[in-house]
């Protein structure tokens, strides 16, 4: 058996795995579908999966202009948490966190969800008051958080610097123990395989170039592989959502910005949690490969570049050096950028539009990964029933006309 296994491994390595069974099909587009989902990232694939599993709609196509998970799903820092301020935000993120708990079993695919805890630091009186406000709001939603003193922060993260002599001393922290990280590509692959097994067509390298709309009703999408008819189209394209909206004659209240992150050279495991600081402006975790994963805020300018500029990287590294002096001799391995779309109130859009049969799920800013299962679940409900899921009702487009905003700029101040 061992000889056979070794022989099989060598044989498949030499032929570049051409004979391996595909995890999902790569079909040619059909002429028509009941629903088309534009965007093959985690949110789009989750939407298609729940459309098939929960709503019984299996004649679904996921259209992706590149490869699955090649956009923001593959360009984030994988943080998962639900400690927001507003009830509406806590509701949907807590729903996502509940789904994360059983997602590996649900998909029969290990998404490597690690509940290692997420710790937010306080460095001044304003931070302490903001954390107290958020703790009280979360307690009302039965979403428990813990407050840690500086000494407890040090015990939880031994390498952190809690000296009172630094510019931004650590005065405490807010810990959500059931939060953590997951493997971003595994999430995309798990949803893709599960959706495919339910009959969903996953079509890669197929860019949407326009919509066919007649008398205010969606008729289908124009693509680089021809016209595909559908009475319902759900757009889940993250940073390019405003581009798709413009194709349908819509001006969405979102801005797109580059967001950068970096990883260090691999190190032995020593940082077994996630630590975020709004004031010093850096968040850190350690990946399963041993790399330190670090990020901060967005580049201030609007754009669709995935490169970003140098100042945000310099800022986050200087912040990391103050909090973790032991990092000073660690080398940066690589950095990257993604394109994030942000609404004025730092909350998402999960909404119908003035075009009948056209729906948008966007505006998640830099924190969309954590919402993946919850976002897909409620968006599938919205598309299938043409009516918002109760957890998504507050995130409709109309809130920008009525003024009923869901302001999360404080709880998302680190841009995550």
Steps between C-alpha positions, in 0.01 A plus 500: 500500500779743583676425170177556310437829680850627430476393135164678463640816654801504265287417196254781568782743577665431166181553300416818698188339655318503167319178585384603844126523555380861489349642819229669293394500137597766246192499274430722203235762578143398431277740309289577808491459877247574773764703689842630403748593774771737380818450700677177586639593840387368835181709517393414146567128538324497838200673342480236228536218752218627721280573197528132412495349848262726692285647224478207260626703201765286328494648149761754608821627340791664681687720252855603581719713274817334629544198723308405812616682810745712302359832617457620857439146626863421427629844604386542860631422846224246587385658828160385628317689775156626596571776756343793320308791652159524335239230559453450126871434448533275801198304375640416160860444613387280790289303251812455287704396805239237586528362146881503521478264799364215288614603152762227458238236580237674286725505193689177579813706445744621766494881491745504794288727720715568807323659799817654640332822616515858375632767740440873448739726691424829676770768516319805640183603683306532177589138411389380845166677469448366148571145616261541794228623265558207267502251788164627622352490149622144444374387839152616400530272195623205711839528332745480788833683505764510774694802623868437580725719715852577370636219713243257362584616146866422573409156632290431190765635257837465677706678233295823511652818640285647780755754621336829612788695344413444135301746292186286505503287818267202524220586745292188446335286236175347381510126428254294299613143561284328236640720223809408302621423148433253218672392178373731223564276200347200678180701552475575127584144398264347756204710388587442133508122536182494707312728260618299200376178660152657521499583128633856498708589192828674586628691198847651525677738259166651405484877546169688515504787252143624539142429601199455276214690662160551339233728651672488838518120507821295500530272199856375533869585475732570212833323548824432317352156428172629365159598634357295788134548583364516854216689671707537816862613536682538832822703488766414759813654351654685797723786381352503149136526612476865397619402151222244470250747642594754235434239229141488625470879526538502879730723704564307819606683822835325523865585447776258399842517666817289496563310823841355574629226727823308541647182641835437663739215447373177665566468873434230757147532648498755782210739429181300549238775487402810300579845642357821356567862590290785366721776638842361414335359188628150441358149530711185530449125493718201410405272213508122499823526297665709773484836324402810695203652319474877542274770364357840581282755322422575139698723267324836515449541126231343284618245248497148365873430537609190689841651575441780750753752627790482744381727789230259634757220514752721681228606744386149588857375544592788732184428702587130517852579622363703792259231613724202426872591526589136432387553138784743430731242340232310310514539121201579280437218253243663269217751487189531290196717445130448446218728386236572763169680464385713791165665573483833688373329816754213480219247466415280201233515233283187475224627283254492217541781248264712287559244223263209556705183542833672567653467847825618658702368790798733550650774714652264757814709510800312633301264721302298248675167557364461851144535370533246217255227611249743652517732200441218252216358710300821528573611142372168364177557696470853361545385140275194526211681668557846354472624857778577751591244761415646844871519588571690177204740504703784654758483222273596213591774255208712623676580826704767325178679405325461836805571716467172693871428478678218682807694612789265573789739447607464864484122525673468163748782563800278430345451158430137577 
